């Protein structure tokens, strides 16, 4: 009896072991028939080489000027009825500055309007007679032409009536008022001199030694005494002819409209940044974008087909910001891998990760 129990127990263990072995074999078979893992594509961050350029700054004294002066007058003759602007006033574009006595002009418009309305009714009746074949087409065309001609005269007189009001064409300061109310003026006579301040300019005189370096001008800026802000300036013109003191006139414009604290006639310190031709050419890149192989330095260049290729570079010193200075090997147009350079391989396909914006901390959005 005891022998039968032992035999039965041994049989059960063999069956269990055999069943487990079949399960393992089945699992291995399932693994062998499953699809292989897709190729791993690494994600990379890219950066672009920054040109290594040092600058020299030259300082000169300039003067703030208005864009130009405008002489303002009526487009028709008449007697001045009212003057709304006075010397020193700041006016905005479209502000009413002065008016002429418009009595005669208004009467002329009213008289022509009556004639036009009457002739318009006659043309309508002529059109009805034409439909009834009571008049010829020539008679109707004459009446229509007379109506058009009268309409043109009416519009011309309406324009003269509108010209009796003088509006500011732009923002600026009234520099002078040349007439008084009740005086007669002809068409085009300058009633006001307007200092256009829609945009301000800066003029400065530079010596011939600096003029010869004009091709290396990088940027312009200015500072005014008592104003903490530095004003970016844009080049308008540089006169190619020297004056009697061998100076060249430089004209600059404010990159953005300055506040009212700056007025025409103020002095301004003009800063001219010039590219230093004696500086060493090259580029700066993050130090982490470099890797070493066989005593040479390389970067990974991102190609148009989303692969990377190894590029040998010549490394100089570090700049003050801790960036590596590359003296040779790049043109500056490449995009290079910024991080993870040690795990990449030649010709490997990669996926570019955009750098998260400052407002998207951690790239969560």
C-alpha positions in Angstrom: 0.0 0.0 0.0 2.8 2.4 0.9 4.6 1.5 -2.3 1.5 2.4 -4.4 1.3 5.8 -2.7 4.9 6.6 -3.4 4.5 5.5 -7.1 1.4 7.7 -7.5 3.2 10.7 -6.0 6.2 10.2 -8.2 3.9 10.0 -11.3 2.1 13.3 -10.4 5.4 15.1 -10.0 6.6 13.9 -13.4 3.3 15.0 -15.1 3.6 18.4 -13.4 7.2 18.8 -14.6 6.3 17.8 -18.1 3.4 20.2 -18.2 5.6 23.1 -17.0 8.2 22.2 -19.7 5.6 22.3 -22.4 4.5 25.7 -21.2 8.0 27.0 -21.4 8.4 25.6 -24.8 5.1 27.1 -25.9 6.2 30.5 -24.5 9.5 30.3 -26.3 7.8 29.4 -29.5 5.5 32.3 -29.1 8.4 34.7 -28.6 10.2 33.3 -31.6 7.1 34.0 -33.8 6.5 37.5 -32.5 7.5 40.6 -34.6 11.1 41.9 -33.9 11.5 45.2 -32.0 11.5 48.3 -34.2 14.8 50.1 -34.7 15.6 52.5 -31.9 15.6 56.2 -33.0 17.4 58.5 -30.6 16.1 61.9 -29.7 18.5 64.8 -29.8 18.7 68.5 -29.2 20.3 70.7 -31.8 22.1 74.0 -31.7 23.8 76.2 -34.2 27.4 77.6 -34.1 27.5 81.3 -33.1 30.1 83.4 -35.0 32.9 84.6 -32.9 33.1 88.3 -33.4 34.6 91.0 -31.3 33.6 94.6 -31.6 35.2 98.0 -31.1 32.9 100.9 -30.0 33.5 104.5 -31.1 31.6 107.4 -29.4 30.7 110.7 -31.0 28.4 113.6 -30.1 25.3 113.9 -32.1 22.1 116.0 -32.2 18.5 115.0 -32.2 16.5 116.6 -35.0 13.0 116.5 -36.2 12.3 114.5 -39.4 11.7 117.8 -41.3 9.8 121.0 -41.3 6.6 121.4 -43.2 5.1 124.7 -44.5 1.3 124.4 -44.3 -1.1 126.6 -46.3 -4.6 126.5 -47.6 -5.2 125.0 -51.1 -7.5 127.9 -51.9 -7.4 131.7 -51.4 -9.5 133.5 -48.9 -9.8 135.5 -45.7 -8.6 133.8 -42.4 -11.6 133.4 -40.1 -10.1 131.4 -37.2 -6.7 130.1 -36.1 -6.9 127.2 -33.7 -3.2 126.4 -33.2 -0.5 128.6 -31.8 3.3 128.5 -31.7 4.6 125.7 -29.5 1.4 123.7 -29.6 1.7 120.0 -30.2 -0.8 118.8 -32.7 -1.9 115.4 -33.8 -2.5 114.2 -37.4 -6.0 115.4 -38.5 -6.3 118.2 -35.9 -8.1 121.3 -37.3 -5.5 124.2 -37.4 -7.2 127.1 -39.1 -10.3 128.1 -41.2 -11.1 130.5 -44.0 -14.3 132.5 -44.3 -16.3 130.0 -46.4 -19.4 132.1 -47.1 -18.8 132.7 -50.8 -17.7 129.1 -51.3 -20.8 127.7 -49.6 -23.1 130.0 -51.7 -21.4 128.7 -54.9 -21.9 125.1 -53.9 -25.6 125.8 -53.0 -26.2 127.5 -56.4 -24.6 124.7 -58.4 -26.5 122.1 -56.3 -29.9 123.7 -57.3 -28.9 123.7 -61.0 -27.7 120.1 -60.7 -31.0 118.9 -59.1 -33.0 120.7 -61.8 -31.0 119.3 -64.7 -31.1 115.8 -63.1 -35.0 116.0 -63.2 -34.8 117.1 -66.9 -32.6 114.2 -67.8 -35.1 111.8 -66.2 -37.9 113.3 -68.3 -35.7 113.1 -71.4 -35.1 109.4 -70.7 -38.9 108.9 -70.6 -39.3 110.7 -73.9 -36.5 108.6 -75.4 -38.3 105.4 -74.4 -41.4 106.8 -76.1 -39.3 107.6 -79.2 -40.3 111.3 -78.9 -36.7 112.5 -79.0 -33.6 111.4 -80.6 -30.7 109.6 -78.9 -28.5 112.6 -79.7 -30.8 114.9 -77.6 -30.7 112.5 -74.7 -26.8 112.2 -74.8 -26.5 116.0 -74.8 -28.7 116.3 -71.7 -26.7 113.5 -70.0 -23.4 115.1 -70.9 -24.6 118.5 -69.5 -25.6 116.7 -66.2 -22.1 115.1 -65.9 -20.4 118.4 -66.6 -22.4 120.2 -64.0 -21.7 117.4 -61.5 -18.0 117.9 -62.0 -18.3 121.7 -61.4 -20.3 121.0 -58.3 -17.6 118.6 -57.0 -14.9 121.1 -57.8 -16.7 123.8 -55.8 -17.3 121.3 -53.0 -13.6 120.7 -52.9 -12.9 124.4 -52.6 -15.3 124.6 -49.7 -13.5 121.7 -48.0 -10.1 123.5 -48.6 -11.2 126.3 -46.4 -10.3 124.1 -43.4 -6.6 123.3 -42.8 -5.7 120.1 -41.0 -2.4 118.8 -39.6 -0.9 116.2 -42.0 1.1 114.6 -39.2 2.1 114.8 -35.6 4.3 117.7 -34.7 4.9 121.0 -33.1 3.8 124.4 -34.5 7.0 126.2 -34.9 5.6 129.5 -36.3 2.3 131.1 -37.2 2.8 133.6 -40.0 -0.6 135.3 -40.3 -3.5 136.5 -38.1 -7.3 136.2 -38.4 -8.9 138.6 -40.9 -5.8 138.6 -43.1 -6.1 137.5 -46.8 -3.9 134.6 -48.0 -3.4 133.1 -51.4 -3.5 129.4 -52.2 -0.3 127.8 -51.0 0.8 130.6 -48.8 2.5 129.2 -45.7 0.3 129.9 -42.7 2.1 127.5 -40.3 5.6 126.0 -40.1 5.1 122.5 -38.6 8.0 120.6 -37.0 7.3 117.0 -38.0 8.1 114.7 -35.0 6.3 111.6 -36.4 9.8 110.2 -36.2 13.0 111.7 -34.7 16.4 111.5 -36.2 20.0 111.8 -35.0 22.8 113.5 -36.9 26.5 113.2 -36.1 29.7 114.0 -37.9 32.4 111.3 -38.1 36.1 111.6 -39.3 37.4 110.1 -42.5 39.3 107.4 -40.6 35.9 106.0 -39.4 34.2 106.6 -42.7 36.7 104.3 -44.3 35.6 101.5 -42.0 31.9 101.9 -42.8 31.6 98.4 -44.3 32.3 97.0 -40.8 29.6 99.0 -39.0 27.6 96.5 -36.9 25.1 98.5 -34.9 24.3 102.0 -33.5 22.9 103.2 -30.2 22.6 106.4 -28.3 22.4 107.8 -24.8 21.0 111.2 -23.6 22.2 112.8 -20.4 19.7 112.4 -17.6 17.9 109.5 -19.4 18.8 106.0 -18.2 17.5 104.3 -21.4 19.8 103.3 -24.2 18.2 103.9 -27.6 18.8 101.6 -30.5 19.4 103.5 -33.7 19.1 102.5 -37.4 21.3 103.9 -40.2 19.5 106.2 -42.6 22.4 107.6 -44.6 26.0 108.4 -44.6 27.0 111.3 -46.8 29.8 110.3 -49.2 31.2 113.9 -49.3 33.3 115.4 -46.6 32.7 119.0 -45.4 35.3 121.7 -44.9 36.5 120.0 -41.7 36.9 116.6 -43.4 33.8 115.2 -41.5 31.1 113.0 -43.0 27.4 113.5 -42.0 25.8 110.4 -40.4 22.0 110.3 -40.2 20.3 107.8 -37.9 16.7 107.0 -36.9 15.4 105.8 -33.6 14.4 102.1 -33.9 11.2 102.9 -32.0 9.5 106.2 -31.3 11.2 107.7 -28.2 9.2 109.2 -25.4 8.4 112.9 -25.1 11.5 113.5 -22.9 13.6 113.7 -26.1 13.1 116.8 -28.2 14.7 118.3 -31.2 18.0 120.1 -30.6 19.1 117.9 -27.7 22.6 116.4 -27.7 23.0 112.7 -27.7 26.1 110.4 -27.4 26.2 108.1 -30.5 27.8 104.7 -30.0 29.1 103.0 -33.2 30.0 99.3 -32.9 32.6 98.3 -35.5 33.6 94.7 -36.2 37.2 94.1 -35.1 39.1 93.0 -38.2 42.0 91.8 -36.1 39.9 89.3 -34.1 40.3 85.5 -34.6 37.6 84.1 -36.9 35.7 81.1 -35.6 32.5 79.9 -33.8 31.4 79.1 -30.3 29.4 76.0 -29.5 28.3 74.4 -26.2 31.1 72.3 -24.6 28.8 69.3 -24.3 28.5 69.1 -28.1 32.1 68.0 -28.5 33.5 64.5 -28.2 36.9 63.0 -28.6 38.1 60.1 -30.8 41.7 59.1 -31.3 43.1 62.4 -30.0 40.8 64.4 -32.3 37.7 66.5 -31.5 34.4 66.1 -33.4 30.8 67.3 -33.5 27.8 65.5 -34.9 26.3 67.5 -37.8 22.6 67.1 -38.5 22.0 66.3 -42.1 18.9 67.0 -44.3 17.9 63.3 -44.3 17.6 63.4 -40.4 20.9 61.5 -40.0 24.1 62.6 -38.2 27.6 62.7 -39.6 30.9 63.2 -37.7 32.8 66.4 -38.4 36.3 67.0 -37.2 36.9 70.4 -35.7 39.8 72.4 -34.3 39.2 73.5 -30.7 40.7 76.7 -29.2 40.1 78.1 -25.7 36.9 78.7 -23.8 35.1 82.0 -24.1 34.1 83.9 -20.9 30.7 82.2 -20.9 32.2 78.7 -20.9 31.5 78.0 -24.6 34.0 76.2 -26.7 35.7 78.2 -29.4 36.1 76.3 -32.7 38.8 77.7 -35.0 38.2 75.4 -38.0 35.9 72.7 -39.3 32.5 74.5 -39.5 31.0 77.1 -41.9 28.4 78.3 -39.4 25.4 77.1 -41.4 25.3 73.7 -39.8 23.1 72.4 -37.0 24.9 70.3 -34.6 23.9 67.9 -31.8 24.0 69.6 -28.4 23.6 66.7 -26.0 24.0 62.9 -26.1 26.9 62.9 -28.5 28.7 59.9 -27.0 26.0 57.4 -27.9 25.5 58.3 -31.6 26.9 56.5 -34.6 27.9 57.6 -38.1 24.8 57.8 -40.4 22.4 57.1 -37.5 18.9 58.5 -38.0 17.7 60.7 -35.1 14.6 62.6 -34.0 14.9 66.3 -33.2 13.4 67.5 -30.0 12.4 71.2 -30.0 13.8 73.2 -27.1 11.0 74.0 -24.6 10.0 77.6 -24.4 10.6 79.7 -21.3 6.8 79.7 -20.7 6.6 75.9 -21.0 8.7 74.8 -18.1 9.7 71.1 -18.4 8.1 70.9 -21.8 4.7 69.8 -20.3 2.5 71.6 -22.8 
